[in-house]
Amino acid sequence: MKDRELVVDLRDRPMETLNDFWDAVAEPCGLPEWFGRNLDAWSDTVHARGISEVIDSHDPLVVHVDQQGLFEGGCRPS
């Protein structure tokens, strides 16, 4: 049986690059050291499951971020 939702609150944390995001979600989401740190790996982790026991044991995953830096409207990661 899955626990209730997993909420990762990254508001008030600077997110200028995707590396900032991966650093911020790695521990609370239980990402393994070998995690790919790319959007394909993230999709596999969240949708296909089997990579993170933490994510697998919750449904759904909710990540809160501020709309600035990497998540600012119209901003594309470099």
PAVO-21961 format. One line per 2 residues: number of its first residue (from 1); their letters; for each residue z, x, y of N, C-alpha, C. Coordinates in nm, 3 decimals. Example, Ala and Ser with C-alpha at 12.3 -4.5 7.8 and 13.67 -1.06 7.14 Angstrom:
2
1 = as = 0.780 1.319 -0.569 0.780 1.230 -0.450 0.780 1.320 -0.330 | 0.708 1.285 -0.225 0.714 1.367 -0.106 0.787 1.290 0.003
//
This chain:
78
1 = mk = 0.000 0.084 -0.119 0.000 0.000 0.000 0.000 0.088 0.125 | -0.080 0.052 0.222 -0.089 0.131 0.344 0.018 0.089 0.443
3 = dr = 0.067 0.190 0.518 0.160 0.162 0.626 0.085 0.094 0.739 | 0.159 0.048 0.836 0.091 -0.011 0.952 0.011 0.095 1.026
5 = el = -0.046 0.059 1.137 -0.137 0.148 1.208 -0.074 0.282 1.245 | -0.157 0.384 1.248 -0.119 0.516 1.295 -0.165 0.526 1.439
7 = vv = -0.072 0.546 1.531 -0.105 0.556 1.673 -0.083 0.701 1.717 | -0.188 0.761 1.771 -0.181 0.896 1.826 -0.204 0.883 1.976
9 = dl = -0.102 0.910 2.055 -0.110 0.893 2.200 -0.133 1.028 2.267 | -0.253 1.047 2.318 -0.290 1.172 2.384 -0.299 1.157 2.535
11 = rd = -0.250 1.045 2.587 -0.253 1.027 2.732 -0.163 1.131 2.797 | -0.200 1.172 2.914 -0.131 1.276 2.990 -0.146 1.414 2.927
13 = rp = -0.238 1.428 2.836 -0.266 1.559 2.776 -0.407 1.598 2.818 | -0.426 1.718 2.873 -0.560 1.758 2.918 -0.659 1.765 2.802
15 = me = -0.774 1.702 2.821 -0.880 1.701 2.719 -1.010 1.740 2.787 | -1.036 1.866 2.799 -1.159 1.912 2.864 -1.269 1.942 2.763
17 = tl = -1.232 1.977 2.640 -1.331 2.015 2.539 -1.298 1.945 2.407 | -1.393 1.946 2.316 -1.366 1.893 2.182 -1.258 1.975 2.112
19 = nd = -1.252 2.104 2.138 -1.144 2.185 2.079 -1.007 2.137 2.124 | -0.995 2.093 2.250 -0.868 2.035 2.297 -0.834 1.911 2.213
21 = fw = -0.935 1.829 2.186 -0.913 1.709 2.106 -0.869 1.745 1.964 | -0.942 1.838 1.900 -0.907 1.875 1.763 -0.767 1.934 1.756
23 = da = -0.732 2.017 1.853 -0.596 2.074 1.858 -0.492 1.964 1.869 | -0.521 1.861 1.948 -0.425 1.754 1.973 -0.408 1.660 1.854
25 = va = -0.514 1.634 1.778 -0.503 1.538 1.667 -0.470 1.604 1.533 | -0.484 1.734 1.523 -0.467 1.802 1.394 -0.333 1.772 1.329
27 = ep = -0.224 1.791 1.401 -0.092 1.771 1.340 -0.059 1.623 1.316 | -0.070 1.536 1.419 -0.031 1.397 1.394 -0.120 1.325 1.293
29 = cg = -0.243 1.372 1.276 -0.334 1.309 1.179 -0.332 1.381 1.044 | -0.255 1.488 1.034 -0.246 1.560 0.907 -0.376 1.624 0.863
31 = lp = -0.452 1.676 0.959 -0.580 1.738 0.925 -0.555 1.873 0.857 | -0.623 1.900 0.746 -0.602 2.027 0.677 -0.659 2.144 0.758
33 = ew = -0.613 2.262 0.729 -0.659 2.382 0.800 -0.811 2.400 0.791 | -0.869 2.358 0.680 -1.012 2.375 0.659 -1.097 2.263 0.722
35 = fg = -1.033 2.170 0.793 -1.105 2.059 0.857 -1.218 2.113 0.945 | -1.334 2.050 0.942 -1.455 2.098 1.008 -1.456 2.097 1.160
37 = rn = -1.365 2.025 1.224 -1.358 2.019 1.371 -1.493 1.983 1.434 | -1.556 1.880 1.380 -1.679 1.827 1.439 -1.680 1.676 1.414
39 = ld = -1.768 1.606 1.481 -1.768 1.460 1.473 -1.808 1.407 1.336 | -1.891 1.479 1.263 -1.925 1.437 1.127 -1.802 1.446 1.037
41 = aw = -1.727 1.554 1.049 -1.605 1.569 0.969 -1.502 1.462 1.006 | -1.492 1.430 1.135 -1.399 1.326 1.180 -1.439 1.191 1.121
43 = sd = -1.567 1.159 1.124 -1.615 1.034 1.067 -1.584 1.027 0.917 | -1.609 1.136 0.846 -1.577 1.140 0.704 -1.428 1.118 0.680
45 = tv = -1.345 1.178 0.764 -1.200 1.167 0.749 -1.153 1.024 0.771 | -1.205 0.961 0.873 -1.161 0.826 0.909 -1.224 0.720 0.820
47 = ha = -1.351 0.733 0.788 -1.421 0.628 0.714 -1.423 0.649 0.563 | -1.457 0.769 0.519 -1.468 0.793 0.375 -1.332 0.818 0.311
49 = rg = -1.240 0.869 0.390 -1.104 0.901 0.344 -1.104 1.016 0.245 | -0.986 1.051 0.193 -0.974 1.157 0.096 -0.955 1.296 0.155
51 = is = -0.947 1.307 0.288 -0.930 1.438 0.353 -0.789 1.453 0.409 | -0.735 1.347 0.467 -0.602 1.350 0.526 -0.514 1.243 0.462
53 = ev = -0.408 1.285 0.397 -0.315 1.189 0.338 -0.250 1.101 0.445 | -0.229 1.158 0.564 -0.168 1.080 0.672 -0.260 0.966 0.713
55 = id = -0.385 0.996 0.741 -0.480 0.892 0.780 -0.502 0.794 0.666 | -0.513 0.845 0.544 -0.536 0.759 0.429 -0.423 0.658 0.407
57 = sh = -0.301 0.692 0.448 -0.187 0.604 0.423 -0.164 0.502 0.535 | -0.250 0.502 0.635 -0.238 0.408 0.747 -0.368 0.331 0.764
59 = dp = -0.357 0.214 0.820 -0.476 0.136 0.851 -0.442 0.041 0.964 | -0.500 0.051 1.077 -0.603 0.144 1.121 -0.543 0.267 1.190
61 = lv = -0.633 0.356 1.235 -0.597 0.470 1.320 -0.632 0.433 1.463 | -0.537 0.452 1.554 -0.559 0.424 1.696 -0.529 0.552 1.773
63 = vh = -0.626 0.598 1.854 -0.606 0.717 1.936 -0.620 0.675 2.082 | -0.514 0.697 2.160 -0.516 0.666 2.304 -0.543 0.794 2.382
65 = vd = -0.636 0.788 2.476 -0.666 0.901 2.564 -0.683 0.849 2.706 | -0.664 0.938 2.803 -0.694 0.905 2.942 -0.844 0.917 2.964
67 = qq = -0.897 0.838 3.055 -1.039 0.845 3.087 -1.061 0.955 3.191 | -1.044 1.077 3.146 -1.068 1.193 3.231 -1.111 1.310 3.143
69 = gl = -1.163 1.414 3.205 -1.208 1.528 3.128 -1.314 1.490 3.027 | -1.292 1.526 2.901 -1.386 1.497 2.794 -1.417 1.348 2.781
71 = fe = -1.320 1.264 2.813 -1.335 1.119 2.795 -1.365 1.046 2.925 | -1.403 1.119 3.026 -1.442 1.058 3.154 -1.576 0.990 3.136
73 = gg = -1.593 0.874 3.193 -1.718 0.799 3.179 -1.839 0.881 3.216 | -1.940 0.881 3.129 -2.063 0.951 3.155 -2.058 1.099 3.126
75 = cr = -1.943 1.151 3.088 -1.928 1.293 3.059 -1.974 1.320 2.915 | -2.054 1.422 2.897 -2.099 1.460 2.763 -2.039 1.595 2.728
77 = ps = -1.986 1.609 2.606 -1.929 1.738 2.566 -2.036 1.847 2.562 | -1.993 1.966 2.598 -2.088 2.078 2.595 -2.065 2.167 2.476
//
